[in-house]
Amino acid sequence: MPRWSFLTLILLLGAAPLAAQTARTAPTATAVRVTVGIRIDGRLDEAAWRSAPVLDGFVQSEPVEGQPVSERTEARILFDRDALYVGVWLYDREPGAIVVGETRRDAGVSDADAVSLIIDTFLDRQNGFVFATTPAGIEYDGQVTREGQGGSGGQQRQQRGAGGGFNLNWDGSWDVATSRDGEGWYAEFRIPFSTLRYGKGGAQRWGLNIARNIRRRNEESFWAPLPRQFDLNRVSLAGDLVGLEAPQQRLLSVTPYALGSARKDYVTGAPVRSVAEFGGDAKVGITQGLTLDLTVNTDFAQVEVDDEQVNLTRFALFFPEKRPFFLENAGTFAVGTPQSVEMFFSRRIGIQSGQAVPLQGGGRVTGKIGNYTVGLLNLQADELSVRDDSGAPVRVAPPTNFAVGRLIRDFPNRTRIGAMVVNRVNTDDGAEFNRTYAVDGRLGIGAPLTLDAYAARSETPGVTTGDYAYGIGGAYTSRDWSITGSMREVGSAFNPGAGFLPRSSYRYRAARISRNVRFPNVTWFREWRPHVQYNEFIGLDGLSETRLIHIDGHFEFANGAFFQLPAFNLTRESLRTPFTISPGVVVPPGTYDNAEWGFAYNTNLSAPVSLQGRIDIGGFYTGHRAGTGSTLNVRVGRTFASSLRGDYYDIRLPEGHFTTVLWRLRTAYSFTPRVYLQTLLQYNRQSETFSSNIRFGWLNTAGTGLFLVFNNIDNTGTFARTALPEGPLERAFLVKFTRQLNLGS
C-alpha cells in the first residue's frame, strides 16, 4: 500500500480525540414516573398524561425550514419500572385529509402521515433506536448507526439489509396504538426497557428527537429542529431526555421455534422430504449495555426471499441480509465501502452457491462499555452436500467456522476510530483459512463535513503480496450544497473471505457536486437539484476499466412527485478477456466508450395509484441498449397494497441481439398490523425461471409468531438452453412457530 495512504489514515485517526461537538442549543424533555398502569389504546385519556410536561414547539425542516409546524403537535413522556411511554397528540384541522397508509409492519412511513422517535440511549450522538407509527397503528422500527451514513465516500439514508447506516430489518419488542377523532389523530407508544440497551441502571440522560410527517403537504417537522439537509437519523442534533430512571435489570429471553416442512426436488426426482426441526435463540444481558445472543440449529424459513435481479455486468450482484439473527447491532460490524468493499458480510455465513447451509449454532456479543462499542461473533456452519445427476453426493461447502472481533472508540461530533479482525476456517482442515484485519475511522468537522478512512489486509495461505485495500472519502452537506469525494485501492490478491468484494485489483476515484435550488414563491414546486458526478475504476496496470461522467438535474414537486432532465452519461467499459453477456453473445476484448440518456421519475407515492421508474437509451459495449425499469403501485385503503415491477432491456450488439425481461408482482393484505398475507411472484427471462413465495404471518412480538410459507421454482426454458428439466424444479411448504419468552427480571 502506498506510504501516503497510511499517513492519511494515521492523521485522520489521530485527529479523532480533537473533534469538538458543534455548539448548539438542544431542547430538553423531562420524563415523569407513574405508578398506575398505562393502557396502550391510543386514546391518551389517563390522568397521568395530563400531568406530564408538554413537548411542543415543533419546527419544520420541510417545506419551509425554521417555520412552526403547520398543525398543532404535542408530546408527553412517562415511565414506570418496566417501560418508557410516549404519547403524541397530532391535531389536524382537516382530519379527513389525513393519509392513513398501509396496515403492515415496517411499511414505509414517508408516504403517510406519521410520527417517529429516535432514542440515543448511550448519548454517544451517533447511534439510536427508531420507533414510528402511522394512523393505521403499524409498528415500524430500526437501528441507526453512524447517524445513518454508510462507509467511506458514501452515505446510505436507508437500506433494508443489515449493514450500512439504517437497519430496518431489526425488530424490537414494543407496543403502539393509535386513534382518530374530529381533531386529529393520536399515538401511544410503550417501549420496554428490556428492548433497549443502555449504560447502567438508575438516572438516565438520553438523546431524543420526535418527527411528525404531514403527508398531504409533504411536510416534516421536528421537536429538536434539524436543517433540511438532515433527517431523523442525525442524532448529534437531537434533544435530551432527562428525569428518567431505568432499572438495572437482568435481561434473559429465549425464542424457541418448531418447524415442519415438506420439500420436493424435481431435478433429482427424489421423493418428498419431510422434516421436523427444533431450535432457537437466547438473549442474555452480560451488563446493562452488553448483550450475548446465542443460537442453536438456526433457521430462517420465515424470511422473505430475495428479489430477482438482472445482471448485465461482469461482477457479482449484492443482496442484502434479511435473516433475524444477524440484524441486531449489525452496523457494529460494518467496515469498508458498502456494497463494494465490505470486510464482513453476514450472507457469507449459511449461504453457498445460492443454497442454504445448515448452521449448527453460535453466539454474538454486542454493545457498549463506556465509550467503546464492542462486537464479537462466532458461528459454526455445517457441511453442505448435494446430489449430482447420478445421485452421488457432492460436497458444496465444508464445515466452516466464522469469527469476528470488532472494537470502536467513540468521540464527540460523529467521530470514531475502530479495528476489526475476521477469521474464516475450514474446521475439517485448519490449513484452509482466511483472515482479514482492518482499521477505520470517521472525523466530523462541524455539522457539515465528515471524513472517512479505512485500511485492510487479508491473509490467505500462499499469498504474500497484493493482499491490501484502503479507502478515503469525505462529504460536505449544507442546505444548498452537497459535495462528496472518495478514492480507494484494492490489491490484486485482496480476499476478504467472509466479506463482499465484487471486483479487485483496481484504483477508484469519485467526485460529486450538487446544488439545491429553492423557489419560495412557487408553492407547487419544491426543489431543483442540478449535479455532476464522476467515478472511475482504473486497473493497477493503468487501464481505465469502468468510467461514468453523469450530468443531470432533478425536479421535485411539493407533493413529492419527481422527474429528472434526461441525464447525460458518458460511459466506458474495458474488457481484458471476452465477456459472455448472454448465452451465445460474446463481447470481444477492447475499450468501449459510449453516451446514453437516462430519465427517472415518480408520481406522488402517497396516492392510491402511483408510478415510478427510469428509462435508459444509448450506447452499450459494441452496440446499443434501450429499456426501462418501472413500478406500478396500487393501494386500496389501509389493508391492501400491491406493486408490479417490470424491467425490460433490448440490447442490440454486432455479436448478437437479446432482450432481458424481469417481472415482479408483490402483494400484501393486512388483516391487522400483526396478521398479514404476502405474495411475491417473479419471472426472470435471463435465468428462465418463475418463482413464487407466499407467506402468511400471525405476529406476536419482535418478529416472532406463526408463519406458513409456500415456495415454488419453475424452469420456463428448454433443457437444451438451461440444462434443467422444463417445469417445476422445487416446491416446499413450511410451518414455523416461534415465541419469545422473557425470563429476566
C-alpha positions in Angstrom: 0.0 0.0 0.0 1.4 3.5 -0.8 3.1 5.1 2.2 1.0 8.3 1.8 -2.3 6.4 2.3 -1.0 5.1 5.7 -0.1 8.6 6.6 -3.5 10.0 5.7 -5.2 7.3 7.8 -3.0 7.9 10.7 -3.6 11.7 10.6 -7.3 11.1 10.4 -7.5 8.7 13.3 -5.0 10.8 15.3 -7.3 13.8 14.9 -10.3 12.0 16.4 -9.9 13.0 20.0 -9.6 16.6 19.0 -13.0 16.7 17.3 -15.4 19.0 19.1 -19.2 18.9 19.2 -20.7 21.9 17.3 -22.2 24.4 19.7 -26.0 24.3 19.8 -29.0 24.8 22.0 -30.9 21.5 22.3 -34.4 21.2 23.8 -34.8 19.1 26.9 -37.7 16.8 27.7 -38.5 15.5 31.2 -40.0 12.1 31.8 -42.4 11.6 34.7 -42.7 8.4 36.7 -46.1 6.8 37.0 -47.3 4.1 39.4 -50.6 3.3 37.7 -50.8 1.2 34.6 -51.0 2.9 31.2 -53.4 1.2 28.8 -52.0 1.2 25.3 -55.1 2.0 23.3 -54.1 5.3 21.5 -56.6 7.3 23.4 -54.3 9.1 25.9 -57.1 9.6 28.4 -55.3 8.6 31.6 -54.8 11.3 34.2 -51.0 10.7 34.2 -50.8 12.0 30.6 -52.3 15.3 31.6 -49.8 15.8 34.5 -46.7 15.3 32.3 -44.8 18.3 30.9 -45.7 19.2 27.3 -43.2 18.9 24.5 -44.3 21.3 21.8 -42.6 23.9 19.6 -42.1 21.5 16.7 -40.3 23.2 13.8 -40.4 22.4 10.1 -37.4 21.2 8.1 -39.6 20.8 5.0 -41.1 22.6 3.2 -40.1 25.9 5.0 -37.1 25.3 7.3 -37.4 27.1 10.6 -41.2 27.7 10.4 -43.5 26.3 13.1 -45.3 23.0 12.3 -48.5 23.8 10.4 -50.7 21.7 12.7 -50.6 21.7 16.5 -48.4 18.9 17.8 -47.7 17.9 21.4 -45.9 15.0 23.1 -45.5 13.8 26.7 -43.2 11.2 28.2 -43.9 8.8 31.1 -42.1 5.8 32.6 -42.6 3.1 35.2 -40.3 0.3 36.4 -40.7 -1.7 33.2 -41.1 0.7 30.2 -40.9 4.1 28.6 -44.2 5.6 27.4 -44.5 8.3 24.7 -47.8 9.9 23.9 -48.2 12.2 20.9 -51.2 14.5 20.1 -51.2 15.1 16.3 -54.0 17.6 15.9 -55.3 18.4 12.4 -57.8 21.0 11.2 -58.6 18.7 8.2 -58.9 15.3 9.7 -60.5 13.9 6.5 -57.2 14.7 4.6 -55.0 12.6 6.9 -53.1 10.0 4.8 -53.5 6.7 6.8 -51.0 4.5 5.0 -50.7 0.7 5.0 -51.6 -1.6 7.8 -48.4 -3.7 7.6 -45.4 -3.9 10.0 -42.4 -1.9 8.8 -44.4 -0.4 5.9 -42.7 2.8 4.8 -43.8 5.8 6.8 -42.6 8.5 4.4 -45.7 8.3 2.2 -48.3 8.6 5.0 -48.9 10.8 8.0 -46.5 9.5 10.7 -44.8 10.2 14.0 -41.3 8.9 14.6 -39.0 8.7 17.6 -35.2 8.3 17.8 -33.7 7.4 21.2 -30.0 7.6 21.7 -29.7 5.6 24.9 -25.9 5.8 25.3 -25.9 9.5 24.4 -23.0 8.9 22.0 -24.7 11.2 19.4 -24.1 8.6 16.7 -26.4 5.6 17.3 -30.0 5.1 18.2 -33.3 3.1 18.1 -36.1 4.3 15.8 -39.8 3.7 16.6 -42.5 5.0 14.4 -46.2 4.6 13.5 -48.9 5.9 11.2 -52.7 6.5 11.8 -53.0 2.8 10.8 -51.2 1.9 14.0 -48.3 0.0 12.4 -45.1 -0.9 14.2 -42.1 0.5 12.3 -38.7 0.2 14.0 -35.0 0.1 13.1 -31.5 0.7 14.4 -29.3 3.7 13.4 -25.5 3.5 13.3 -23.2 6.3 12.3 -26.1 8.7 12.1 -27.5 6.7 9.1 -24.4 7.2 7.0 -22.6 4.4 5.1 -18.8 4.0 4.8 -16.0 5.8 3.0 -17.2 8.1 0.3 -20.9 7.2 0.6 -24.0 7.9 2.6 -26.9 5.5 2.7 -30.1 7.0 4.0 -31.9 3.7 4.3 -31.4 0.1 3.4 -33.3 -3.0 4.3 -30.3 -5.0 4.9 -28.1 -5.4 7.9 -25.2 -3.2 7.2 -24.9 0.4 6.4 -26.4 3.3 8.4 -30.0 2.3 8.9 -31.2 -1.3 9.7 -34.9 -1.6 9.0 -35.0 -5.3 9.5 -34.2 -5.1 13.2 -37.5 -5.9 15.1 -37.8 -4.9 18.7 -40.5 -5.9 21.3 -42.7 -2.9 21.9 -46.3 -1.8 21.5 -48.1 1.1 19.9 -51.8 2.1 19.3 -53.4 5.0 17.6 -56.9 6.6 17.5 -58.6 9.3 15.5 -61.3 11.8 16.0 -62.6 15.1 14.6 -59.5 17.0 16.0 -56.8 14.8 14.5 -55.0 11.5 15.5 -53.1 10.3 18.5 -50.3 7.8 19.1 -49.3 5.9 22.3 -46.0 4.1 22.5 -44.9 1.6 25.1 -41.2 0.7 24.8 -39.9 -1.8 27.4 -36.5 -1.1 28.9 -35.6 -4.7 28.0 -35.9 -3.8 24.3 -33.3 -1.0 24.7 -29.7 -1.1 25.6 -28.1 1.5 27.9 -25.1 2.0 30.1 -26.4 1.2 33.6 -29.5 1.4 35.7 -30.6 4.5 37.6 -30.9 8.1 36.4 -30.5 8.4 32.7 -29.8 11.2 30.2 -30.6 10.0 26.7 -30.7 11.7 23.3 -34.3 12.1 21.9 -36.0 13.6 18.8 -39.5 13.3 17.6 -40.6 13.9 14.0 -44.1 14.5 12.5 -44.9 13.9 8.9 -48.0 15.6 7.3 -48.0 13.8 4.0 -50.6 15.9 2.1 -48.3 18.9 2.4 -45.1 16.8 2.2 -44.2 18.4 5.5 -41.7 17.2 8.1 -41.2 18.8 11.5 -39.0 18.0 14.5 -39.2 18.6 18.2 -35.4 19.2 18.2 -35.1 21.3 15.0 -33.0 20.0 12.1 -31.7 21.7 9.0 -33.4 20.5 5.9 -30.4 18.6 4.6 -30.6 16.1 7.6 -33.2 13.6 8.7 -34.2 12.0 12.0 -31.0 9.9 12.0 -28.9 13.0 12.7 -28.6 12.0 16.4 -25.9 14.6 17.1 -28.6 17.3 16.7 -31.2 15.6 18.9 -32.5 17.0 22.2 -32.1 15.5 25.6 -34.4 13.3 27.7 -33.9 13.6 31.5 -35.8 12.7 34.6 -35.8 9.1 33.5 -34.8 6.2 35.8 -34.2 2.9 34.2 -33.9 -0.4 36.0 -30.7 -2.4 36.5 -32.4 -5.5 35.2 -31.3 -9.0 34.3 -32.0 -9.4 30.6 -32.8 -13.0 29.7 -35.1 -14.2 26.9 -35.3 -17.3 24.9 -37.0 -17.7 21.5 -37.6 -21.3 20.6 -39.0 -22.5 17.3 -40.7 -25.6 15.9 -40.6 -26.1 12.2 -42.3 -28.7 9.9 -41.5 -28.7 6.2 -42.2 -30.8 3.1 -39.9 -30.3 0.1 -39.9 -31.9 -3.4 -36.8 -31.7 -5.6 -38.0 -32.3 -9.2 -34.5 -32.2 -10.7 -33.2 -35.3 -8.9 -36.6 -36.9 -8.8 -36.1 -37.7 -5.1 -39.3 -38.4 -3.1 -40.9 -35.7 -1.0 -38.7 -35.0 2.1 -40.5 -34.2 5.3 -38.6 -32.7 8.2 -39.4 -31.6 11.8 -36.8 -29.4 13.4 -36.4 -27.5 16.6 -34.0 -24.8 17.7 -34.0 -21.3 18.9 -32.2 -18.2 20.1 -31.4 -16.8 23.5 -30.6 -13.3 24.6 -28.6 -12.7 27.9 -27.6 -9.4 29.4 -24.0 -9.6 30.4 -24.2 -6.0 31.6 -26.9 -3.4 31.0 -25.2 -2.3 27.8 -23.6 -5.6 26.7 -25.7 -8.4 25.3 -24.9 -12.1 24.5 -27.0 -13.7 21.7 -26.9 -17.4 21.3 -28.4 -19.5 18.5 -28.8 -23.3 18.1 -29.9 -25.0 14.9 -30.6 -21.6 13.4 -33.5 -21.4 10.9 -34.7 -18.6 8.6 -37.8 -20.2 7.0 -40.0 -17.2 7.6 -37.6 -14.7 5.9 -38.8 -13.1 2.6 -36.9 -14.4 -0.5 -34.6 -12.2 -2.4 -35.7 -10.0 -5.2 -34.5 -11.3 -8.6 -32.1 -9.0 -10.4 -30.9 -8.7 -14.0 -27.1 -8.7 -14.3 -25.5 -7.2 -17.4 -22.2 -6.7 -15.7 -19.1 -8.9 -15.1 -19.5 -8.6 -11.4 -21.4 -10.3 -8.6 -24.7 -8.7 -7.5 -25.4 -7.5 -4.0 -28.3 -9.0 -2.0 -29.0 -7.5 1.5 -29.1 -9.5 4.7 -32.6 -10.2 6.0 -32.1 -13.0 8.5 -33.2 -12.0 12.0 -30.2 -13.4 14.0 -27.7 -11.2 12.1 -29.7 -8.0 12.3 -29.4 -6.5 15.8 -26.4 -4.2 16.1 -25.3 -5.4 12.6 -23.9 -1.9 11.9 -21.2 -2.6 14.5 -19.5 -5.0 12.1 -19.7 -2.6 9.0 -16.2 -1.7 7.8 -15.3 -0.6 4.3 -17.3 0.7 1.4 -20.9 -0.6 1.5 -21.7 -3.0 -1.4 -18.2 -2.6 -2.8 -15.5 -3.5 -0.3 -17.1 -5.0 2.8 -14.7 -6.7 5.3 -17.6 -8.7 6.8 -20.8 -9.6 5.0 -23.0 -11.9 7.0 -24.6 -13.5 3.9 -21.3 -15.4 3.5 -22.5 -17.4 6.6 -25.0 -20.1 5.9 -25.4 -19.5 2.1 -23.2 -21.2 -0.5 -23.8 -21.1 -4.3 -27.3 -19.8 -3.6 -28.2 -22.7 -1.3 -28.8 -22.6 2.4 -26.0 -24.2 4.6 -27.2 -25.6 7.9 -26.0 -23.5 10.9 -25.2 -25.6 13.9 -25.1 -22.6 16.2 -23.0 -19.9 17.7 -23.1 -16.6 19.6 -22.6 -12.9 19.4 -21.7 -10.3 22.0 -22.5 -6.7 21.1 -23.0 -3.5 23.0 -21.1 -0.7 24.7 -18.6 -0.5 27.5 -18.2 3.2 28.4 -17.1 5.0 25.2 -16.3 1.7 23.5 -18.5 -0.3 21.1 -17.8 -4.0 21.2 -18.7 -6.7 18.8 -17.8 -10.4 18.9 -19.3 -13.1 16.8 -18.7 -16.8 16.3 -20.8 -19.2 14.2 -20.3 -22.8 13.1 -21.7 -23.8 9.7 -22.2 -27.4 8.9 -21.0 -29.0 5.6 -23.3 -29.0 2.6 -23.6 -31.8 0.1 -25.9 -32.0 -2.9 -26.6 -34.9 -5.3 -25.4 -34.9 -8.9 -27.3 -36.3 -11.8 -26.3 -39.8 -10.8 -27.5 -39.4 -7.3 -24.0 -39.3 -5.8 -23.4 -36.7 -3.1 -21.1 -33.8 -4.0 -19.7 -31.6 -1.3 -20.5 -27.9 -1.9 -19.2 -26.4 1.3 -17.0 -27.8 4.1 -17.9 -27.3 7.8 -16.7 -23.7 8.4 -16.2 -21.6 11.5 -16.7 -17.8 11.2 -15.3 -15.5 13.9 -15.3 -11.7 14.1 -13.9 -9.2 16.6 -14.7 -5.5 16.5 -13.8 -2.6 18.8 -14.8 1.1 18.2 -13.9 4.1 20.3 -16.5 6.9 20.1 -15.7 10.6 20.3 -17.9 13.7 20.1 -19.3 15.1 16.9 -19.7 11.9 14.9 -16.1 10.9 15.3 -14.8 7.4 16.0 -11.9 5.0 15.4 -12.1 1.3 15.2 -10.5 -2.0 14.4 -11.8 -5.4 13.3 -10.5 -9.0 12.7 -12.4 -11.6 10.7 -11.5 -15.2 10.6 -12.9 -18.0 8.4 -11.6 -21.5 8.7 -12.4 -25.0 7.4 -12.9 -27.0 10.6 -12.1 -30.2 8.8 -8.8 -28.8 7.6 -7.3 -25.9 9.7 -4.8 -25.1 7.0 -7.6 -23.8 4.8 -8.4 -20.4 6.3 -8.8 -16.7 5.5 -8.3 -13.7 7.8 -9.0 -10.0 7.3 -7.6 -7.3 9.5 -9.0 -3.7 9.3 -8.8 -0.3 10.9 -11.2 2.5 10.2 -12.1 6.0 11.3 -14.5 8.8 10.9 -13.9 12.5 11.7 -16.7 15.0 12.0 -15.7 18.6 11.5 -18.6 20.9 12.5 -22.0 19.9 11.3 -21.5 19.8 7.5 -18.2 18.0 7.0 -17.4 14.3 7.5 -14.2 12.4 6.6 -13.9 8.6 6.5 -10.9 6.3 6.0 -10.1 2.6 6.3 -7.3 0.2 5.6 -7.3 -3.6 5.5 -5.2 -6.6 4.8 -6.2 -10.1 4.1 -4.3 -13.3 4.9 -4.7 -16.4 2.7 -2.2 -19.3 2.6 0.2 -18.9 -0.3 -0.5 -15.2 -0.8 2.3 -12.8 0.2 1.7 -9.6 -2.0 -1.2 -7.5 -3.2 -3.5 -8.5 -0.2 -4.5 -5.0 0.8 -7.2 -2.4 0.5 -7.8 1.1 1.7 -10.3 3.9 1.1 -10.6 7.6 1.9 -13.7 9.7 1.5 -15.3 13.0 2.5 -18.8 14.5 2.4 -19.8 18.2 2.8 -23.5 18.7 3.2 -25.2 22.1 3.7 -28.6 23.5 2.9 -27.6 24.4 -0.6 -24.7 22.2 -1.5 -23.7 18.5 -1.4 -20.1 17.7 -2.3 -18.5 14.3 -1.9 -15.2 12.8 -3.0 -13.6 9.5 -2.4 -10.8 7.2 -3.5 -9.9 3.6 -2.8 -7.4 1.0 -3.9 -7.8 -2.8 -3.8 -4.8 -5.0 -4.3 -4.7 -7.8 -6.8 -4.8 -10.5 -4.1 -7.0 -8.9 -1.5 -9.5 -11.5 -0.4 -11.9 -10.8 2.5 -13.1 -14.4 2.7 -16.1 -13.5 4.8 -16.8 -10.2 3.2 -18.1 -8.8 -0.1 -15.8 -7.8 -2.9 -17.3 -7.9 -6.5 -14.1 -6.7 -8.2 -10.4 -6.4 -7.2 -7.1 -5.1 -8.4 -8.1 -1.5 -9.1 -7.9 2.1 -8.0 -11.2 4.0 -7.7 -11.8 7.7 -7.6 -15.1 9.6 -7.5 -16.5 13.1 -7.0 -19.9 14.6 -7.0 -21.2 18.1 -6.6 -24.9 19.0 -6.3 -26.7 22.3 -5.8 -30.1 22.6 -4.1 -32.1 25.5 -5.5 -35.4 26.5 -3.9 -38.2 28.7 -5.2 -40.1 30.0 -2.2 -42.7 31.9 -4.2 -43.7 28.8 -6.2 -45.9 26.8 -3.9 -46.3 23.7 -6.2 -42.6 23.3 -6.8 -40.1 22.2 -4.1 -36.6 22.0 -5.4 -34.2 21.8 -8.4 -31.0 19.8 -7.9 -28.5 20.1 -10.7 -25.5 18.0 -10.2 -22.4 16.5 -11.9 -20.8 13.2 -11.0 -17.6 11.4 -11.9 -16.4 7.9 -10.9 -13.8 5.6 -12.5 -12.3 2.2 -11.8 -8.7 2.0 -13.0 -6.7 -1.2 -13.1 -3.5 -1.4 -11.3 -1.8 -1.5 -14.7 -3.4 1.8 -15.6 -6.2 0.6 -17.8 -9.5 2.6 -17.3 -11.8 -0.3 -16.7 -15.1 1.5 -15.9 -15.9 5.2 -16.1 -19.0 7.3 -15.7 -19.5 11.0 -16.2 -23.0 12.0 -15.2 -24.7 15.4 -15.8 -28.3 15.8 -14.5 -30.9 17.9 -12.9 -33.6 16.7 -10.5 -37.0 18.4 -10.2 -39.0 17.7 -7.1 -42.6 18.9 -6.6 -44.5 19.9 -3.5 -46.4 16.6 -3.4 -43.3 14.5 -3.6 -43.5 13.8 -7.4 -40.1 13.9 -9.1 -38.5 13.7 -12.5 -35.1 14.4 -13.9 -34.0 16.1 -17.0 -32.8 13.5 -19.4 -29.5 12.7 -17.7 -26.5 12.6 -20.0 -23.9 9.9 -19.3 -20.5 9.3 -20.8 -19.6 5.7 -20.1 -16.6 3.5 -20.6 -16.1 -0.3 -20.2 -12.9 -2.0 -20.9 -12.7 -5.8 -21.3 -9.4 -7.7 -20.9 -11.0 -11.0 -21.9 -14.1 -12.0 -23.9 -17.3 -11.4 -21.9 -20.4 -13.7 -22.3 -23.1 -11.2 -21.6 -25.9 -13.6 -22.7 -25.9 -17.2 -23.9 -24.3 -17.2 -27.4 -23.5 -13.4 -27.2 -19.8 -12.8 -26.5 -18.3 -9.2 -26.4 -14.7 -9.2 -27.6 -11.9 -7.6 -25.6 -11.5 -3.9 -26.1 -12.3 -0.4 -24.7 -15.9 0.8 -25.4 -16.8 4.5 -25.0 -20.4 5.3 -25.2 -23.0 8.0 -24.5 -26.5 7.4 -23.1 -29.6 9.3 -21.9 -31.4 8.4 -18.7 -34.8 9.6 -17.4 -36.1 8.8 -13.9 -39.4 9.8 -12.4 -42.1 9.1 -9.8 -45.6 10.4 -9.3 -47.0 11.2 -5.8 -46.2 8.0 -4.0 -48.8 8.6 -1.2 -51.6 8.5 -3.8 -53.7 5.2 -4.1 -52.1 4.7 -7.5 -48.5 5.8 -8.3 -45.8 5.1 -10.9 -42.1 5.2 -10.6 -39.1 4.1 -12.7 -36.5 5.0 -15.2 -35.7 4.8 -18.9 -32.2 4.3 -20.4 -31.3 4.8 -24.1 -27.8 4.8 -25.6 -24.6 3.1 -26.5 -23.7 -0.2 -24.8 -20.4 -2.0 -25.4 -20.2 -2.6 -29.1 -23.9 -1.6 -29.8 -27.0 -0.1 -28.4 -29.3 -0.5 -25.4 -32.8 0.7 -24.7 -35.1 -0.2 -21.8 -36.9 0.6 -18.7 -37.4 -0.5 -15.1 -40.8 0.8 -13.8 -43.1 0.0 -10.9 -46.9 0.5 -10.7 -48.0 0.8 -7.0 -51.6 0.3 -6.0 -53.0 0.7 -2.5 -56.6 0.1 -1.5 -57.4 1.6 1.8 -55.1 0.6 4.6 -55.3 -3.2 4.1 -54.2 -4.0 0.6 -51.0 -2.9 -1.2 -49.5 -4.2 -4.5 -46.6 -3.3 -6.7 -45.9 -4.6 -10.2 -42.3 -4.1 -11.3 -41.2 -4.6 -14.9 -37.6 -4.5 -16.1 -37.1 -4.7 -19.9 -34.0 -4.0 -21.9 -33.5 -4.5 -25.6 -29.8 -5.0 -26.4 -28.5 -4.9 -29.9 -24.8 -5.8 -30.5 -23.0 -6.9 -33.6 -22.3 -10.1 -31.7 -26.0 -10.7 -31.1 -29.4 -9.4 -30.2 -31.2 -10.3 -27.0 -33.7 -8.9 -24.5 -33.9 -9.2 -20.7 -37.2 -9.3 -19.0 -37.9 -9.4 -15.3 -41.4 -9.2 -13.8 -42.0 -8.9 -10.1 -45.5 -8.8 -8.5 -45.7 -8.1 -4.8 -48.9 -8.0 -2.9 -49.7 -7.7 0.8 -53.1 -7.9 2.6 -53.0 -6.9 6.2 -55.9 -8.2 8.4 -54.4 -6.3 11.3 -51.0 -4.7 11.8 -49.8 -8.1 13.0 -51.7 -10.5 10.7 -50.8 -10.5 7.0 -50.7 -12.4 3.8 -47.9 -11.6 1.4 -47.1 -12.9 -2.1 -44.0 -12.4 -4.3 -44.2 -13.7 -7.8 -41.1 -13.3 -10.1 -40.3 -14.2 -13.7 -36.8 -13.8 -15.0 -36.1 -14.4 -18.6 -32.3 -14.3 -18.1 -32.4 -17.3 -15.8 -35.6 -18.6 -17.4 -37.3 -19.2 -14.1 -40.6 -18.4 -12.5 -40.7 -18.3 -8.7 -43.4 -17.7 -6.1 -43.2 -17.1 -2.4 -46.4 -16.9 -0.4 -46.2 -16.1 3.3 -48.9 -15.9 6.0 -47.8 -14.4 9.2 -49.5 -14.0 12.6 -47.0 -12.0 14.6 -46.6 -11.8 18.3 -43.7 -9.5 19.1 -40.2 -8.8 17.8 -40.9 -10.7 14.6 -42.0 -13.9 16.3 -45.2 -15.8 15.7 -46.8 -18.3 13.4 -45.6 -18.5 9.7 -47.0 -20.5 6.8 -44.7 -20.4 3.8 -45.0 -21.8 0.3 -42.1 -21.6 -2.2 -42.1 -22.7 -5.8 -39.5 -22.5 -8.6 -40.3 -23.5 -12.2 -37.9 -23.7 -15.2 -39.6 -22.0 -18.1 -36.8 -22.7 -20.6 -35.9 -25.8 -22.5 -33.4 -28.4 -21.3 -31.2 -27.6 -24.3 -30.9 -23.9 -23.1 -30.8 -24.4 -19.3 -29.6 -28.0 -18.7 -32.6 -28.4 -16.4 -35.9 -30.1 -17.0 -38.7 -27.9 -18.2 -41.4 -27.4 -15.5 -41.2 -27.5 -11.7 -37.7 -27.5 -10.1 -38.5 -27.4 -6.4 -41.6 -26.9 -4.2 -41.7 -26.5 -0.5 -44.3 -25.9 2.2 -43.2 -24.9 5.7 -45.0 -24.2 9.0 -43.0 -22.5 11.7 -44.0 -21.3 15.1 -41.7 -19.2 17.3 -42.3 -17.4 20.5 -40.2 -15.0 22.6 -40.2 -15.9 26.4 -38.9 -13.2 28.7 -37.3 -14.8 31.8 -35.4 -11.8 33.2 -36.4 -9.5 36.0 
